[in-house]
Amino acid sequence: MPHTPAAPFCAEVRDRALCEVLNEELVCALGCTEPISVAYAAALASKTLGAEPDRLEVGCSGNIVKNVKSVTVPNSDGMHGIEAAATLGAVGGDANSALEVLESVTPEHIARTRELLSDPAYCDVSLVEDVPNLYIKVRAHAAEHVAEVVIAEHHTNVVYRALDDTTLDGSRDQDPALMEHENNPAYEQLKIDAIIGFAESGDIDAAREVLERQISYNDTISREGLNNAWGAEVGRTLMETREHDAACRARARAAAGSDARMSGCALPVVIVCGSGNQGITACLPVMEYAEQLGVDHERLLRAVALSDLVAAHVKGYIGALSAFCGVVCAACGAGAAICWMRGGTPEQIGATIVNTLGNVGGIVCDGAKPSCAAKISAAVDAAIMGCDMAMAGRGFRAGEGLVQRTVEETIASIGYVGRVGMKPTDEEILNIMIGKTTLR
């Protein structure tokens, strides 16, 4: 078969595609994205029904169950769980606001939610198997009518919506359990060399607004986490003990944002890879090092773009939700961006990513909760050490564990383990969390 030459490089095509990725990834969310997605599905079902539901049925994949179980639903006055997220979304959510669906909630909505949840039969929650890792089905009943909404693969991706027997969006014949998610073709440009080139000299104007918003919003929630007692106070603990160390401040700034949002803080964040924790992790350490290094605002924007794109590239091999802790992907991005701001070469930036994955690539996700802040701290610490090693010409070599010959091959190797190898781990974590497994 004759060799097909590679398409000629075009910076304009690269820049347009990577700005498109950033605009798709960097969206606002109020609180942890899994309970918010449940609330969004319920709000949309209630809107479709045209009335407050008399009863809700909520079916979720294991990863949704895992990530909603222990996290506080924002604007809920401290309520937890799928039942609270769904009921509050149905009663007071604004379906037009997507991942900011609960921003409109009032004290009256919270009181009504508590009243409805006093009846254990009001919201029936079930585990749905053999569906995508991110899957939510809400059936809202009122009088003789029922509205159904199904979200799959992405937190706001409505694949089916119906009222009674009338399909309004999507199709029952396209069972989400059998659907293969097709990425936006722009994601094909996600390669480390292309991302570095984009950060160096690309046209970032089409993504400038979302990058500015990410810096502003995520900085605000980080400061809230540092100034007040949220969650386990990981960020405050780090800052109080080693505030004069730049690496520790970078960890503290990221952890503090997670401290606040995992415990119900109503401030919005800008997410990446479908996760607020990852959006925070990709951003705050970069901001802290930019200040430390005296980097100007334009270079900071480009560094954050580099971080976000590396995070999306690494996470793309793993999928939306898994037993692989996603903040590791975001920490890879942060480490790469810090290396770039320090004047690292493409080889050193790649080595930073490899060093990070070779160290903390095995952190497991056991649901969204306050300890996520500690995992963020550990992942960022590994990324900074990985950067320091790379800048000194040191690193993990091919053949050592999952490390391969190139950074791209290493990302694919770790991604395969996260997506395929850790699937049984994911199932066992869920079984323990819901009490299905007896420990001895």
C-alpha positions as CSV (number, residue, x, y, z in Angstrom):
1,M,0.0,0.0,0.0
2,P,1.5,3.4,-1.0
3,H,2.4,5.7,1.9
4,T,-0.1,8.5,2.4
5,P,1.8,11.7,3.3
6,A,0.7,13.5,6.5
7,A,-1.4,16.6,6.1
8,P,0.7,19.8,6.0
9,F,0.8,21.6,9.3
10,C,-1.5,24.6,9.5
11,A,-1.3,26.8,12.6
12,E,-4.6,28.4,11.8
13,V,-6.4,25.0,11.8
14,R,-4.6,24.1,15.1
15,D,-5.5,27.4,16.8
16,R,-9.1,27.3,15.7
17,A,-9.4,23.7,16.9
18,L,-7.8,24.2,20.3
19,C,-9.8,27.3,21.0
20,E,-12.9,25.2,20.2
21,V,-11.8,22.6,22.7
22,L,-11.2,25.3,25.4
23,N,-14.6,26.8,24.7
24,E,-16.3,23.3,25.0
25,E,-14.4,22.4,28.1
26,L,-14.4,25.6,30.2
27,V,-18.0,26.0,31.3
28,C,-19.4,27.3,34.6
29,A,-20.8,24.9,37.2
30,L,-22.3,25.5,40.6
31,G,-21.0,22.8,42.9
32,C,-19.8,19.3,42.2
33,T,-20.8,18.4,38.6
34,E,-22.4,15.0,39.3
35,P,-25.2,16.1,41.8
36,I,-25.6,19.2,39.6
37,S,-26.1,16.9,36.5
38,V,-28.8,15.0,38.5
39,A,-30.5,18.3,39.4
40,Y,-30.3,19.4,35.8
41,A,-32.0,16.3,34.6
42,A,-34.7,16.6,37.2
43,A,-35.3,20.3,36.4
44,L,-35.6,19.5,32.7
45,A,-38.0,16.7,33.5
46,S,-40.1,19.0,35.7
47,K,-40.1,21.7,33.0
48,T,-41.1,19.1,30.4
49,L,-43.9,17.9,32.7
50,G,-45.1,21.5,33.2
51,A,-45.8,21.0,36.9
52,E,-44.1,20.1,40.2
53,P,-43.7,16.3,40.1
54,D,-45.8,14.1,42.5
55,R,-43.1,11.5,42.4
56,L,-39.6,11.0,40.9
57,E,-37.8,7.9,39.7
58,V,-34.0,8.4,39.3
59,G,-31.7,5.7,37.7
60,C,-28.0,6.3,37.8
61,S,-24.8,4.6,36.7
62,G,-22.4,3.5,39.5
63,N,-20.1,6.4,39.0
64,I,-22.9,8.9,39.5
65,V,-23.9,7.1,42.6
66,K,-20.3,7.1,43.8
67,N,-19.8,10.8,43.1
68,V,-23.0,12.1,44.6
69,K,-23.1,10.0,47.8
70,S,-20.9,12.1,50.1
71,V,-20.8,15.5,48.5
72,T,-23.0,18.5,49.7
73,V,-25.5,19.7,47.1
74,P,-24.9,23.4,46.6
75,N,-27.6,25.9,47.7
76,S,-29.3,23.1,49.6
77,D,-28.6,24.1,53.2
78,G,-26.4,21.1,53.7
79,M,-28.3,18.3,52.1
80,H,-26.5,15.3,50.5
81,G,-27.3,12.6,48.0
82,I,-29.1,11.9,44.8
83,E,-32.6,12.2,46.3
84,A,-31.8,15.8,47.5
85,A,-30.2,16.8,44.2
86,A,-33.0,15.5,42.1
87,T,-35.8,16.9,44.3
88,L,-34.2,20.3,44.7
89,G,-33.7,20.4,40.9
90,A,-37.3,19.4,40.2
91,V,-38.7,21.9,42.7
92,G,-36.5,25.0,42.3
93,G,-34.0,24.4,39.5
94,D,-33.8,26.4,36.3
95,A,-33.3,24.0,33.5
96,N,-32.2,26.8,31.2
97,S,-29.1,27.3,33.4
98,A,-27.5,23.8,32.7
99,L,-24.7,23.3,35.3
100,E,-25.8,26.4,37.2
101,V,-29.3,24.9,37.5
102,L,-29.4,25.5,41.3
103,E,-28.4,29.1,41.3
104,S,-32.1,30.2,41.4
105,V,-33.0,28.1,44.5
106,T,-34.7,30.0,47.3
107,P,-35.3,29.2,51.0
108,E,-38.8,28.2,50.0
109,H,-37.5,25.7,47.5
110,I,-35.2,24.2,50.2
111,A,-38.1,23.9,52.6
112,R,-40.3,22.3,50.0
113,T,-37.6,19.8,49.2
114,R,-37.2,18.8,52.8
115,E,-41.0,18.4,53.0
116,L,-41.1,16.1,50.0
117,L,-38.1,14.1,51.1
118,S,-39.8,13.4,54.4
119,D,-41.8,10.8,52.4
120,P,-39.2,8.1,51.5
121,A,-41.3,7.1,48.5
122,Y,-41.2,10.5,46.9
123,C,-37.9,9.9,45.1
124,D,-36.9,6.3,44.2
125,V,-33.3,5.9,43.3
126,S,-31.9,2.8,41.6
127,L,-28.5,1.7,40.2
128,V,-28.5,1.1,36.4
129,E,-26.0,-1.3,35.0
130,D,-24.6,-1.8,31.5
131,V,-24.8,1.9,30.7
132,P,-22.1,4.6,30.1
133,N,-20.1,5.5,33.2
134,L,-22.0,8.8,33.2
135,Y,-25.7,8.0,32.9
136,I,-28.8,9.6,34.6
137,K,-32.4,8.8,33.9
138,V,-35.2,10.8,35.5
139,R,-38.9,10.0,35.3
140,A,-41.1,12.7,36.8
141,H,-44.8,11.9,37.5
142,A,-47.7,14.3,37.9
143,A,-51.4,13.3,37.8
144,E,-51.6,11.0,34.7
145,H,-48.5,12.3,33.0
146,V,-44.8,11.3,33.0
147,A,-41.8,13.1,31.6
148,E,-38.5,11.3,31.0
149,V,-35.0,12.7,30.6
150,V,-31.8,10.8,30.0
151,I,-28.3,12.2,30.2
152,A,-25.3,10.2,29.1
153,E,-21.6,10.6,28.5
154,H,-21.4,14.3,29.4
155,H,-23.0,16.2,32.3
156,T,-25.5,18.1,30.1
157,N,-25.7,15.8,27.1
158,V,-29.5,15.0,26.9
159,V,-29.8,12.0,24.7
160,Y,-33.5,11.4,25.2
161,R,-36.5,13.5,26.4
162,A,-40.2,12.6,26.3
163,L,-43.6,13.5,27.6
164,D,-45.9,10.5,28.0
165,D,-45.6,8.7,24.7
166,T,-44.3,11.6,22.7
167,T,-40.5,11.8,22.0
168,L,-39.3,15.4,22.1
169,D,-35.6,14.9,21.7
170,G,-33.4,12.0,20.9
171,S,-34.7,8.5,20.3
172,R,-35.5,5.4,22.5
173,D,-34.0,3.3,19.6
174,Q,-30.6,4.9,20.2
175,D,-30.0,3.2,23.6
176,P,-27.3,5.2,25.4
177,A,-25.9,2.0,26.8
178,L,-24.9,1.1,23.2
179,M,-23.8,4.5,22.1
180,E,-20.2,5.2,21.3
181,H,-19.3,8.8,22.2
182,E,-17.8,10.7,19.3
183,N,-15.5,13.5,20.2
184,N,-15.6,16.8,18.5
185,P,-13.1,16.5,15.6
186,A,-11.2,19.5,17.2
187,Y,-10.0,17.1,19.9
188,E,-7.9,15.3,17.2
189,Q,-5.5,18.3,17.5
190,L,-4.7,17.4,21.1
191,K,-1.1,16.4,21.0
192,I,1.6,17.7,23.3
193,D,3.7,19.3,20.6
194,A,0.6,21.1,19.1
195,I,-0.5,22.3,22.6
196,I,3.0,23.7,23.3
197,G,3.1,25.4,19.9
198,F,-0.4,26.9,20.5
199,A,0.7,28.3,23.9
200,E,3.9,29.7,22.5
201,S,2.6,31.6,19.5
202,G,-1.0,30.5,18.7
203,D,-4.0,32.8,18.3
204,I,-5.8,32.4,21.6
205,D,-8.3,35.2,21.1
206,A,-11.3,33.0,20.5
207,A,-10.8,31.4,23.9
208,R,-9.6,34.5,25.8
209,E,-13.0,35.1,27.5
210,V,-13.4,31.6,28.9
211,L,-9.8,31.6,30.1
212,E,-10.2,34.9,31.9
213,R,-13.4,33.6,33.5
214,Q,-11.6,30.5,34.7
215,I,-8.9,32.5,36.3
216,S,-11.4,34.9,38.0
217,Y,-14.0,32.4,39.2
218,N,-11.6,29.7,40.4
219,D,-9.4,32.3,42.2
220,T,-12.5,33.5,44.0
221,I,-13.5,30.1,45.3
222,S,-9.9,29.3,46.3
223,R,-9.8,32.4,48.4
224,E,-13.1,31.5,50.0
225,G,-11.6,28.1,50.9
226,L,-8.6,29.8,52.4
227,N,-10.5,32.4,54.3
228,N,-13.3,30.2,55.9
229,A,-13.7,26.8,57.3
230,W,-14.9,24.5,54.5
231,G,-14.6,20.7,54.4
232,A,-11.4,19.2,55.9
233,E,-9.6,22.6,55.5
234,V,-6.7,21.0,53.6
235,G,-5.8,24.2,51.8
236,R,-5.8,26.2,55.1
237,T,-3.7,23.5,56.8
238,L,-1.1,23.7,54.1
239,M,-1.0,27.5,54.0
240,E,-0.7,27.7,57.8
241,T,2.2,25.3,58.0
242,R,4.3,26.2,54.9
243,E,3.0,29.4,53.4
244,H,6.5,30.7,52.4
245,D,7.1,27.7,50.1
246,A,5.8,28.4,46.5
247,A,5.2,24.7,45.9
248,C,3.1,24.4,49.0
249,R,1.2,27.6,48.2
250,A,0.3,26.1,44.8
251,R,-1.0,23.0,46.5
252,A,-2.9,25.0,49.1
253,R,-4.5,27.3,46.5
254,A,-5.9,24.4,44.5
255,A,-6.9,22.3,47.6
256,A,-8.8,25.3,49.1
257,G,-11.0,25.6,46.1
258,S,-11.9,22.0,46.4
259,D,-12.4,22.3,50.2
260,A,-15.1,24.9,49.5
261,R,-16.9,23.3,46.5
262,M,-17.0,19.8,47.9
263,S,-18.8,21.1,51.0
264,G,-21.5,23.0,49.3
265,C,-20.1,26.5,48.6
266,A,-22.4,28.2,46.2
267,L,-19.7,30.0,44.3
268,P,-19.4,28.9,40.6
269,V,-16.3,27.4,39.2
270,V,-15.1,26.9,35.6
271,I,-14.6,23.2,34.9
272,V,-12.4,21.2,32.6
273,C,-12.8,17.6,31.7
274,G,-16.3,17.9,33.1
275,S,-15.0,18.5,36.6
276,G,-14.7,21.5,38.9
277,N,-11.9,20.0,40.9
278,Q,-10.0,19.5,37.6
279,G,-10.7,23.0,36.5
280,I,-9.4,24.3,39.8
281,T,-6.3,22.0,39.7
282,A,-5.4,23.0,36.2
283,C,-5.6,26.7,37.0
284,L,-4.7,27.7,40.6
285,P,-1.1,26.2,40.8
286,V,-0.3,27.9,37.5
287,M,-1.6,31.2,38.8
288,E,0.5,30.9,42.0
289,Y,3.7,30.1,40.0
290,A,3.0,32.9,37.5
291,E,3.0,35.3,40.5
292,Q,6.1,33.8,41.9
293,L,7.9,34.0,38.5
294,G,6.7,37.5,37.7
295,V,4.9,36.3,34.6
296,D,2.8,38.9,32.8
297,H,-1.0,38.3,32.3
298,E,-0.8,37.3,28.6
299,R,1.7,34.6,29.4
300,L,-0.4,33.5,32.4
301,L,-3.4,33.1,30.0
302,R,-1.3,31.0,27.6
303,A,0.0,28.9,30.5
304,V,-3.5,28.2,31.8
305,A,-4.6,27.3,28.2
306,L,-1.6,24.9,28.0
307,S,-2.6,23.3,31.3
308,D,-6.3,22.9,30.4
309,L,-5.4,21.3,27.0
310,V,-2.9,18.9,28.5
311,A,-5.5,17.9,31.1
312,A,-8.1,17.3,28.4
313,H,-5.6,15.3,26.4
314,V,-4.7,13.0,29.2
315,K,-8.2,12.6,30.4
316,G,-9.5,11.9,26.9
317,Y,-7.9,8.4,27.1
318,I,-9.7,7.6,30.3
319,G,-13.3,8.8,29.7
320,A,-15.8,10.9,31.7
321,L,-15.8,8.9,35.0
322,S,-13.7,6.0,36.2
323,A,-11.7,4.7,39.2
324,F,-8.8,6.8,38.0
325,C,-8.7,10.1,40.0
326,G,-9.1,12.8,37.3
327,V,-7.1,15.5,39.2
328,V,-4.0,13.6,38.2
329,C,-4.8,14.6,34.6
330,A,-5.2,18.2,35.6
331,A,-2.0,18.1,37.7
332,C,-0.2,16.9,34.6
333,G,-1.5,20.1,32.9
334,A,-0.5,22.3,35.8
335,G,3.0,20.8,35.9
336,A,3.5,21.2,32.2
337,A,2.4,24.8,32.3
338,I,4.7,25.6,35.3
339,C,7.6,24.0,33.4
340,W,6.7,26.1,30.3
341,M,6.7,29.3,32.4
342,R,10.0,28.3,33.8
343,G,11.5,28.2,30.3
344,G,11.3,24.4,29.9
345,T,11.9,22.9,26.5
346,P,9.2,20.7,24.8
347,E,11.2,17.7,25.9
348,Q,11.2,18.9,29.5
349,I,7.5,19.6,29.4
350,G,6.9,16.1,28.1
351,A,9.1,14.7,30.8
352,T,7.2,16.6,33.5
353,I,4.0,14.8,32.3
354,V,5.7,11.4,32.3
355,N,7.2,12.0,35.7
356,T,3.8,12.9,37.1
357,L,2.0,9.9,35.6
358,G,4.8,7.6,36.7
359,N,4.3,8.8,40.3
360,V,0.6,9.3,41.0
361,G,-1.0,7.6,38.1
362,G,-2.6,5.1,40.4
363,I,-4.7,7.3,42.7
364,V,-8.2,5.9,42.9
365,C,-11.4,7.9,42.8
366,D,-13.8,6.8,45.6
367,G,-16.3,9.5,45.0
368,A,-16.6,13.2,45.4
369,K,-16.1,14.3,49.0
370,P,-13.9,16.6,51.2
371,S,-10.8,14.3,50.8
372,C,-10.7,15.2,47.1
373,A,-8.8,18.3,48.3
374,A,-6.0,16.2,49.7
375,K,-5.8,14.2,46.5
376,I,-5.4,17.5,44.6
377,S,-2.6,18.5,47.0
378,A,-0.8,15.2,46.4
379,A,-1.2,15.3,42.6
380,V,0.0,18.9,42.4
381,D,3.0,18.0,44.6
382,A,3.9,15.2,42.3
383,A,3.6,17.5,39.2
384,I,5.9,20.1,40.7
385,M,8.4,17.4,41.7
386,G,8.1,16.0,38.2
387,C,8.8,19.5,36.8
388,D,11.8,19.9,39.1
389,M,13.2,16.6,38.0
390,A,12.6,17.3,34.3
391,M,14.4,20.7,34.5
392,A,17.4,18.9,36.1
393,G,17.4,16.4,33.3
394,R,16.1,13.6,35.5
395,G,13.1,11.4,35.0
396,F,11.5,8.0,34.7
397,R,12.5,5.9,31.7
398,A,10.8,3.8,29.2
399,G,10.2,0.2,30.4
400,E,9.8,1.3,34.0
401,G,6.3,0.3,34.8
402,L,3.8,1.9,32.5
403,V,6.3,4.5,31.2
404,Q,6.7,4.2,27.4
405,R,9.2,5.5,24.8
406,T,7.4,8.9,24.3
407,V,5.1,11.1,26.3
408,E,2.2,10.3,23.9
409,E,2.7,6.6,24.3
410,T,2.9,7.0,28.1
411,I,-0.3,9.0,28.2
412,A,-2.0,6.3,26.1
413,S,-0.6,3.5,28.4
414,I,-1.8,5.2,31.6
415,G,-5.1,6.0,29.9
416,Y,-5.7,2.4,29.0
417,V,-5.2,1.3,32.6
418,G,-7.6,4.0,33.8
419,R,-10.3,3.2,31.3
420,V,-10.0,-0.6,31.0
421,G,-7.7,-2.0,33.7
422,M,-9.4,-0.1,36.6
423,K,-13.0,-0.9,35.6
424,P,-13.1,-3.9,38.0
425,T,-11.7,-1.6,40.7
426,D,-14.4,0.9,40.0
427,E,-17.0,-1.8,40.5
428,E,-15.5,-3.0,43.8
429,I,-15.3,0.6,45.1
430,L,-19.0,1.1,44.4
431,N,-19.9,-2.3,46.0
432,I,-18.1,-1.3,49.2
433,M,-19.6,2.2,49.2
434,I,-23.2,0.9,48.9
435,G,-22.7,-1.9,51.3
436,K,-23.0,-4.7,48.7
437,T,-19.6,-6.2,49.7
438,T,-19.0,-7.6,53.2
439,L,-15.6,-6.7,54.4
440,R,-13.7,-9.0,56.8
